[in-house]
């Protein structure tokens, strides 16, 4: 009798969930996971035969499963506490609330890495013909700088060796080595977010300061800024992947002064404002987009620095948080993201009278990003 009761309860719960899956409104975007949900796939005989149709149907069902967010949290608790796993969805669960994404460097990444070095070298040689200096910054990831926070028996990749290899094989660039200083100063303060793949503002200042040294310009002293906490509820990309049930959120700090709060204008893809900071994003999951208004193909920041110097930043999103510091030394800063652009970069440099160019990439993205092909 008891078995029948348990069976009936199980069937009832299953039926309720099935009904809710049909009745509950379908969301297009997951704030929690910071991604778009799968859509209903279009049926074709070819996709049915090769299995892609059923795979997409399965993705759709999984994405729109009732109470999905709750089940993800329960699953993370089960895998960590009961099964004793060290990772979830390729994210290591480290000590002191640190999360780390696995760093991959196999044949595919090695080929992309070498190709990107050739691309930057070719581009830098073209810029040298125009008498424009090209700087190259590869920023190591938290998994290397904070390797002491990794789970037991997990080996950190030697990112310093890869960065040295990139610098040694790049032609025509002025290379900015930030790794040693990040390693040294990370002993005394946090330089990376714990739940996200980006450096924080303290880490960004170190990168900015090292760039200024190599560019022979005077960095704005850190004491000339007011450090301000804009949120203490930031859960970044690693949290979105791992969905750890009791993850402690990060705080986002910003260094403000009149040079970065009082600008002439910031021209984004879809709007023009007078700020490089967007407080609206602090009320969303994607709080990092507070810096430089998130992902845009092109951003032009015009400051009140009266030196007529123009900087072109070819970058991934690590450069967004650096915008608060780059505003200190240039009258104009152009941020270009090769993922979303398709024009002639050499012509862009000439048309906009660019003085300096800097590539800013984090290593994990640099070994996976095929979009640098577009700059040549």
Phi, psi and omega in degrees: 000316179299319180299321179295321180296313179298320180296317180295321178297317179298313180297320180297314179298318180297317179296320179298316180295318179299315180296317179297325179300328179275326187274324184293142179297142181272132179267147176270329187228138177261111175296321184295317182263356178055050178203163176277140177286158176294147178255164179297123183286152176278129183282130168223152180299320181298314181292330177290318182293317183276358174091351182292328180297312181294325177297318180290325175297318179297319177298319180296314180298316180297319183291329186252020178294135182302136179060035183305314183299321180294316180295325178296318179295317179297319180296320179295319178299317181297313183293323183280311187275322184267313182272346177071027180288155178258352183212156175223126179051045177065025173243120177286138176264100188270188179278156175055039175071012178280138172242145182221132173274142179302139177260120182256133174213076178253198186301317182298312181294323180297319179295317178296316179304310181293322179294319179296325176297316179296321181296313181295321178298314180298317180295317181298322178296321176296321180290326177298326176296332178269005183063033178249127181281141179241120178257150184228120180237117170253120183260126177293161181266166182301327182300335177269313182293325181251038185298337178290350179263359179291156176299160179303139176067018173256123185269131177280141176289148179274086183288335178299319179298319180292320179295318177298320179296318179298313182294322182291338184252002178268133183253136173087001181254158170258111189270136183249110181269113182251353190295312184299317181291322177298318178298317182291313185282340178292344179292334185253340180205158181283131182244355179229152171292149180278332185252006188220163185273355184271157165288156175267187186294328177292321176293322180295325179295322179297316179298315178300315183296319179291324176297316181299321179299315182287333181269001180056042173237157185272117178290143176292124181301143182299332180289348179272008178245158169254120180277126186229131173276121182260340174198152174238024185232036182270120173241111192269203188294325178293320177296322180299324181281319187273327181054047180295133192293334183230035186295132176279128182286161175272160165261147173250122177250151177226146177257114185246144167208183185295334182291330180252350176261337180242085180249166178290307178191158173234118185259111179258178181302318189245356181201162175237128181230186176244032182209146171266001179244137180235102185292341180300327181292341180291346177262009179242175174294322185276064185289337179296336179290358169307325179273121172061025170063030176076206184274120175229154177290322181214136173228132175242119180253123179250123185252182176263012175287118188264059177241001179057022177267135182239132181246133171254125178251115174259121202206169159253191188288352175299334182284341184299313183288342177280348182301327181298334181263324181295338176296347186281342192232355183229144177285335179214135176234125178253121177254120178241132178251109183302342178297329189242006183247155180214033181248178182280111184292325179297317178294324179299317179299317181290315183295329184257008177052049181289137179265315182229150176233139175224130170271126177235112180221147168273149190298318182301320178285323183299325182276001180238346189274115178268000187282347179296343175304334185287342187282342180256000000 
